Amino acid sequence: MRARGLIMALLFVSVLVAIAWLTGESSPFADKPSATTKSNP
């Protein structure tokens, strides 16, 4: 049963990453890369 909890946690994290990737700049993950690309035209 512990494996199911691990899979659920991985699914939850993957969904969060997918949402963050789709939202783009508002996400903490894409914030730094987008900032560097925007500061360099």
PQR file with spaces between the fields and no chain letter, atoms N, CA, C, O and H, PARSE charges and radii, in Angstrom:
ATOM       1  N    MET     1       0.823   -1.208    0.000 -0.4000 1.5000
ATOM       2  CA   MET     1       0.000    0.000    0.000 -0.0000 2.0000
ATOM       3  C    MET     1       0.861    1.263    0.000  0.5500 1.7000
ATOM       4  O    MET     1       0.424    2.331   -0.430 -0.5500 1.4000
ATOM       5  N    ARG     2       2.086    1.118    0.490 -0.4000 1.5000
ATOM       6  CA   ARG     2       2.973    2.285    0.505 -0.0000 2.0000
ATOM       7  C    ARG     2       3.339    2.689   -0.924  0.5500 1.7000
ATOM       8  O    ARG     2       3.568    3.866   -1.205 -0.5500 1.4000
ATOM       9  H    ARG     2       2.440    0.251    0.839  0.4000 1.0000
ATOM      10  N    ALA     3       3.391    1.699   -1.825 -0.4000 1.5000
ATOM      11  CA   ALA     3       3.718    2.000   -3.223 -0.0000 2.0000
ATOM      12  C    ALA     3       2.629    2.878   -3.841  0.5500 1.7000
ATOM      13  O    ALA     3       2.921    3.765   -4.643 -0.5500 1.4000
ATOM      14  H    ALA     3       3.204    0.743   -1.596  0.4000 1.0000
ATOM      15  N    ARG     4       1.386    2.628   -3.466 -0.4000 1.5000
ATOM      16  CA   ARG     4       0.280    3.427   -4.015 -0.0000 2.0000
ATOM      17  C    ARG     4       0.411    4.877   -3.557  0.5500 1.7000
ATOM      18  O    ARG     4       0.167    5.798   -4.337 -0.5500 1.4000
ATOM      19  H    ARG     4       1.149    1.907   -2.815  0.4000 1.0000
ATOM      20  N    GLY     5       0.793    5.086   -2.304 -0.4000 1.5000
ATOM      21  CA   GLY     5       0.987    6.446   -1.800 -0.0000 2.0000
ATOM      22  C    GLY     5       2.110    7.141   -2.544  0.5500 1.7000
ATOM      23  O    GLY     5       2.025    8.334   -2.836 -0.5500 1.4000
ATOM      24  H    GLY     5       0.991    4.338   -1.670  0.4000 1.0000
ATOM      25  N    LEU     6       3.166    6.393   -2.853 -0.4000 1.5000
ATOM      26  CA   LEU     6       4.296    6.978   -3.584 -0.0000 2.0000
ATOM      27  C    LEU     6       3.861    7.369   -4.989  0.5500 1.7000
ATOM      28  O    LEU     6       4.230    8.433   -5.487 -0.5500 1.4000
ATOM      29  H    LEU     6       3.235    5.424   -2.616  0.4000 1.0000
ATOM      30  N    ILE     7       3.071    6.502   -5.627 -0.4000 1.5000
ATOM      31  CA   ILE     7       2.583    6.799   -6.982 -0.0000 2.0000
ATOM      32  C    ILE     7       1.668    8.021   -6.961  0.5500 1.7000
ATOM      33  O    ILE     7       1.735    8.866   -7.854 -0.5500 1.4000
ATOM      34  H    ILE     7       2.772    5.638   -5.222  0.4000 1.0000
ATOM      35  N    MET     8       0.816    8.115   -5.945 -0.4000 1.5000
ATOM      36  CA   MET     8      -0.081    9.264   -5.835 -0.0000 2.0000
ATOM      37  C    MET     8       0.714   10.543   -5.630  0.5500 1.7000
ATOM      38  O    MET     8       0.373   11.583   -6.194 -0.5500 1.4000
ATOM      39  H    MET     8       0.762    7.428   -5.219  0.4000 1.0000
ATOM      40  N    ALA     9       1.775   10.475   -4.826 -0.4000 1.5000
ATOM      41  CA   ALA     9       2.612   11.654   -4.591 -0.0000 2.0000
ATOM      42  C    ALA     9       3.308   12.065   -5.883  0.5500 1.7000
ATOM      43  O    ALA     9       3.388   13.252   -6.196 -0.5500 1.4000
ATOM      44  H    ALA     9       2.051    9.630   -4.368  0.4000 1.0000
ATOM      45  N    LEU    10       3.811   11.085   -6.636 -0.4000 1.5000
ATOM      46  CA   LEU    10       4.477   11.392   -7.901 -0.0000 2.0000
ATOM      47  C    LEU    10       3.486   11.997   -8.890  0.5500 1.7000
ATOM      48  O    LEU    10       3.826   12.928   -9.620 -0.5500 1.4000
ATOM      49  H    LEU    10       3.745   10.120   -6.382  0.4000 1.0000
ATOM      50  N    LEU    11       2.268   11.476   -8.916 -0.4000 1.5000
ATOM      51  CA   LEU    11       1.237   12.031   -9.796 -0.0000 2.0000
ATOM      52  C    LEU    11       0.914   13.464   -9.410  0.5500 1.7000
ATOM      53  O    LEU    11       0.762   14.327  -10.274 -0.5500 1.4000
ATOM      54  H    LEU    11       1.992   10.720   -8.323  0.4000 1.0000
ATOM      55  N    PHE    12       0.808   13.718   -8.102 -0.4000 1.5000
ATOM      56  CA   PHE    12       0.490   15.063   -7.629 -0.0000 2.0000
ATOM      57  C    PHE    12       1.580   16.043   -8.023  0.5500 1.7000
ATOM      58  O    PHE    12       1.295   17.150   -8.480 -0.5500 1.4000
ATOM      59  H    PHE    12       0.931   13.016   -7.400  0.4000 1.0000
ATOM      60  N    VAL    13       2.842   15.629   -7.844 -0.4000 1.5000
ATOM      61  CA   VAL    13       3.968   16.502   -8.200 -0.0000 2.0000
ATOM      62  C    VAL    13       4.005   16.729   -9.706  0.5500 1.7000
ATOM      63  O    VAL    13       4.247   17.847  -10.159 -0.5500 1.4000
ATOM      64  H    VAL    13       3.074   14.729   -7.473  0.4000 1.0000
ATOM      65  N    SER    14       3.768   15.678  -10.482 -0.4000 1.5000
ATOM      66  CA   SER    14       3.806   15.820  -11.940 -0.0000 2.0000
ATOM      67  C    SER    14       2.700   16.753  -12.425  0.5500 1.7000
ATOM      68  O    SER    14       2.899   17.514  -13.372 -0.5500 1.4000
ATOM      69  H    SER    14       3.571   14.769  -10.114  0.4000 1.0000
ATOM      70  N    VAL    15       1.540   16.696  -11.779 -0.4000 1.5000
ATOM      71  CA   VAL    15       0.440   17.596  -12.146 -0.0000 2.0000
ATOM      72  C    VAL    15       0.815   19.034  -11.813  0.5500 1.7000
ATOM      73  O    VAL    15       0.543   19.946  -12.593 -0.5500 1.4000
ATOM      74  H    VAL    15       1.379   16.078  -11.010  0.4000 1.0000
ATOM      75  N    LEU    16       1.442   19.241  -10.649 -0.4000 1.5000
ATOM      76  CA   LEU    16       1.863   20.590  -10.271 -0.0000 2.0000
ATOM      77  C    LEU    16       2.886   21.128  -11.262  0.5500 1.7000
ATOM      78  O    LEU    16       2.821   22.291  -11.661 -0.5500 1.4000
ATOM      79  H    LEU    16       1.663   18.500  -10.014  0.4000 1.0000
ATOM      80  N    VAL    17       3.832   20.280  -11.656 -0.4000 1.5000
ATOM      81  CA   VAL    17       4.855   20.703  -12.619 -0.0000 2.0000
ATOM      82  C    VAL    17       4.213   21.007  -13.968  0.5500 1.7000
ATOM      83  O    VAL    17       4.591   21.972  -14.633 -0.5500 1.4000
ATOM      84  H    VAL    17       3.885   19.336  -11.331  0.4000 1.0000
ATOM      85  N    ALA    18       3.246   20.190  -14.376 -0.4000 1.5000
ATOM      86  CA   ALA    18       2.567   20.422  -15.652 -0.0000 2.0000
ATOM      87  C    ALA    18       1.813   21.747  -15.627  0.5500 1.7000
ATOM      88  O    ALA    18       1.856   22.506  -16.596 -0.5500 1.4000
ATOM      89  H    ALA    18       2.939   19.406  -13.836  0.4000 1.0000
ATOM      90  N    ILE    19       1.123   22.026  -14.525 -0.4000 1.5000
ATOM      91  CA   ILE    19       0.388   23.292  -14.402 -0.0000 2.0000
ATOM      92  C    ILE    19       1.370   24.459  -14.412  0.5500 1.7000
ATOM      93  O    ILE    19       1.138   25.468  -15.078 -0.5500 1.4000
ATOM      94  H    ILE    19       1.088   21.410  -13.739  0.4000 1.0000
ATOM      95  N    ALA    20       2.465   24.318  -13.672 -0.4000 1.5000
ATOM      96  CA   ALA    20       3.463   25.387  -13.620 -0.0000 2.0000
ATOM      97  C    ALA    20       4.066   25.609  -15.005  0.5500 1.7000
ATOM      98  O    ALA    20       4.312   26.750  -15.399 -0.5500 1.4000
ATOM      99  H    ALA    20       2.654   23.498  -13.131  0.4000 1.0000
ATOM     100  N    TRP    21       4.309   24.513  -15.756 -0.4000 1.5000
ATOM     101  CA   TRP    21       4.891   24.631  -17.087 -0.0000 2.0000
ATOM     102  C    TRP    21       3.904   25.300  -18.042  0.5500 1.7000
ATOM     103  O    TRP    21       4.300   26.094  -18.894 -0.5500 1.4000
ATOM     104  H    TRP    21       4.110   23.587  -15.436  0.4000 1.0000
ATOM     105  N    LEU    22       2.621   24.978  -17.897 -0.4000 1.5000
ATOM     106  CA   LEU    22       1.602   25.562  -18.773 -0.0000 2.0000
ATOM     107  C    LEU    22       1.378   27.036  -18.457  0.5500 1.7000
ATOM     108  O    LEU    22       1.188   27.844  -19.367 -0.5500 1.4000
ATOM     109  H    LEU    22       2.298   24.332  -17.205  0.4000 1.0000
ATOM     110  N    THR    23       1.400   27.391  -17.177 -0.4000 1.5000
ATOM     111  CA   THR    23       1.176   28.788  -16.804 -0.0000 2.0000
ATOM     112  C    THR    23       2.365   29.647  -17.196  0.5500 1.7000
ATOM     113  O    THR    23       2.200   30.838  -17.462 -0.5500 1.4000
ATOM     114  H    THR    23       1.554   26.736  -16.438  0.4000 1.0000
ATOM     115  N    GLY    24       3.559   29.072  -17.238 -0.4000 1.5000
ATOM     116  CA   GLY    24       4.739   29.795  -17.723 -0.0000 2.0000
ATOM     117  C    GLY    24       5.390   30.661  -16.664  0.5500 1.7000
ATOM     118  O    GLY    24       5.945   30.160  -15.686 -0.5500 1.4000
ATOM     119  H    GLY    24       3.693   28.105  -17.023  0.4000 1.0000
ATOM     120  N    GLU    25       5.314   31.989  -16.873 -0.4000 1.5000
ATOM     121  CA   GLU    25       6.086   32.895  -16.033 -0.0000 2.0000
ATOM     122  C    GLU    25       5.594   32.934  -14.588  0.5500 1.7000
ATOM     123  O    GLU    25       6.388   33.181  -13.681 -0.5500 1.4000
ATOM     124  H    GLU    25       4.864   32.396  -17.668  0.4000 1.0000
ATOM     125  N    SER    26       4.321   32.701  -14.358 -0.4000 1.5000
ATOM     126  CA   SER    26       3.789   32.755  -12.999 -0.0000 2.0000
ATOM     127  C    SER    26       4.290   31.585  -12.152  0.5500 1.7000
ATOM     128  O    SER    26       4.123   31.581  -10.933 -0.5500 1.4000
ATOM     129  H    SER    26       3.676   32.501  -15.096  0.4000 1.0000
ATOM     130  N    SER    27       4.907   30.587  -12.803 -0.4000 1.5000
ATOM     131  CA   SER    27       5.422   29.447  -12.061 -0.0000 2.0000
ATOM     132  C    SER    27       6.837   29.708  -11.561  0.5500 1.7000
ATOM     133  O    SER    27       7.611   30.389  -12.234 -0.5500 1.4000
ATOM     134  H    SER    27       5.043   30.589  -13.794  0.4000 1.0000
ATOM     135  N    PRO    28       7.187   29.176  -10.393 -0.5600 1.5000
ATOM     136  CA   PRO    28       8.541   29.373   -9.854  0.2800 2.0000
ATOM     137  C    PRO    28       9.592   28.649  -10.687  0.5500 1.7000
ATOM     138  O    PRO    28      10.759   29.041  -10.686 -0.5500 1.4000
ATOM     139  N    PHE    29       9.189   27.586  -11.405 -0.4000 1.5000
ATOM     140  CA   PHE    29      10.149   26.822  -12.192 -0.0000 2.0000
ATOM     141  C    PHE    29      10.598   27.608  -13.426  0.5500 1.7000
ATOM     142  O    PHE    29      11.793   27.688  -13.710 -0.5500 1.4000
ATOM     143  H    PHE    29       8.241   27.267  -11.406  0.4000 1.0000
ATOM     144  N    ALA    30       9.650   28.184  -14.153 -0.4000 1.5000
ATOM     145  CA   ALA    30       9.973   28.883  -15.392 -0.0000 2.0000
ATOM     146  C    ALA    30      10.300   30.354  -15.148  0.5500 1.7000
ATOM     147  O    ALA    30      10.573   31.095  -16.092 -0.5500 1.4000
ATOM     148  H    ALA    30       8.679   28.119  -13.922  0.4000 1.0000
ATOM     149  N    ASP    31      10.274   30.775  -13.888 -0.4000 1.5000
ATOM     150  CA   ASP    31      10.489   32.189  -13.585 -0.0000 2.0000
ATOM     151  C    ASP    31      11.916   32.611  -13.916  0.5500 1.7000
ATOM     152  O    ASP    31      12.124   33.642  -14.555 -0.5500 1.4000
ATOM     153  H    ASP    31      10.052   30.173  -13.121  0.4000 1.0000
ATOM     154  N    LYS    32      12.907   31.816  -13.482 -0.4000 1.5000
ATOM     155  CA   LYS    32      14.300   32.196  -13.720 -0.0000 2.0000
ATOM     156  C    LYS    32      14.689   32.097  -15.204  0.5500 1.7000
ATOM     157  O    LYS    32      15.294   33.031  -15.730 -0.5500 1.4000
ATOM     158  H    LYS    32      12.737   30.979  -12.963  0.4000 1.0000
ATOM     159  N    PRO    33      14.361   30.992  -15.894 -0.5600 1.5000
ATOM     160  CA   PRO    33      14.705   30.919  -17.321  0.2800 2.0000
ATOM     161  C    PRO    33      14.037   32.011  -18.152  0.5500 1.7000
ATOM     162  O    PRO    33      14.670   32.588  -19.036 -0.5500 1.4000
ATOM     163  N    SER    34      12.771   32.297  -17.879 -0.4000 1.5000
ATOM     164  CA   SER    34      12.056   33.315  -18.652 -0.0000 2.0000
ATOM     165  C    SER    34      12.642   34.695  -18.374  0.5500 1.7000
ATOM     166  O    SER    34      12.694   35.545  -19.263 -0.5500 1.4000
ATOM     167  H    SER    34      12.257   31.828  -17.161  0.4000 1.0000
ATOM     168  N    ALA    35      13.082   34.911  -17.138 -0.4000 1.5000
ATOM     169  CA   ALA    35      13.667   36.207  -16.777 -0.0000 2.0000
ATOM     170  C    ALA    35      14.984   36.403  -17.525  0.5500 1.7000
ATOM     171  O    ALA    35      15.269   37.498  -18.009 -0.5500 1.4000
ATOM     172  H    ALA    35      13.040   34.220  -16.416  0.4000 1.0000
ATOM     173  N    THR    36      15.788   35.338  -17.618 -0.4000 1.5000
ATOM     174  CA   THR    36      17.074   35.459  -18.305 -0.0000 2.0000
ATOM     175  C    THR    36      16.858   35.667  -19.799  0.5500 1.7000
ATOM     176  O    THR    36      17.582   36.442  -20.423 -0.5500 1.4000
ATOM     177  H    THR    36      15.556   34.448  -17.225  0.4000 1.0000
ATOM     178  N    THR    37      15.877   34.987  -20.379 -0.4000 1.5000
ATOM     179  CA   THR    37      15.626   35.131  -21.811 -0.0000 2.0000
ATOM     180  C    THR    37      15.021   36.496  -22.113  0.5500 1.7000
ATOM     181  O    THR    37      15.283   37.069  -23.171 -0.5500 1.4000
ATOM     182  H    THR    37      15.289   34.357  -19.872  0.4000 1.0000
ATOM     183  N    LYS    38      14.211   37.025  -21.190 -0.4000 1.5000
ATOM     184  CA   LYS    38      13.588   38.329  -21.434 -0.0000 2.0000
ATOM     185  C    LYS    38      14.596   39.466  -21.248  0.5500 1.7000
ATOM     186  O    LYS    38      14.523   40.481  -21.942 -0.5500 1.4000
ATOM     187  H    LYS    38      13.998   36.559  -20.331  0.4000 1.0000
ATOM     188  N    SER    39      15.538   39.296  -20.310 -0.4000 1.5000
ATOM     189  CA   SER    39      16.520   40.356  -20.081 -0.0000 2.0000
ATOM     190  C    SER    39      17.517   40.416  -21.237  0.5500 1.7000
ATOM     191  O    SER    39      18.192   41.426  -21.435 -0.5500 1.4000
ATOM     192  H    SER    39      15.597   38.472  -19.746  0.4000 1.0000
ATOM     193  N    ASN    40      17.601   39.304  -22.009 -0.4000 1.5000
ATOM     194  CA   ASN    40      18.501   39.281  -23.167 -0.0000 2.0000
ATOM     195  C    ASN    40      17.670   39.268  -24.441  0.5500 1.7000
ATOM     196  O    ASN    40      17.223   38.203  -24.867 -0.5500 1.4000
ATOM     197  H    ASN    40      17.053   38.484  -21.848  0.4000 1.0000
ATOM     198  N    PRO    41      17.451   40.424  -25.060 -0.5600 1.5000
ATOM     199  CA   PRO    41      16.597   40.479  -26.255  0.2800 2.0000
ATOM     200  C    PRO    41      17.298   39.890  -27.485  0.5500 1.7000
ATOM     201  O    PRO    41      16.718   39.860  -28.571 -0.5500 1.4000
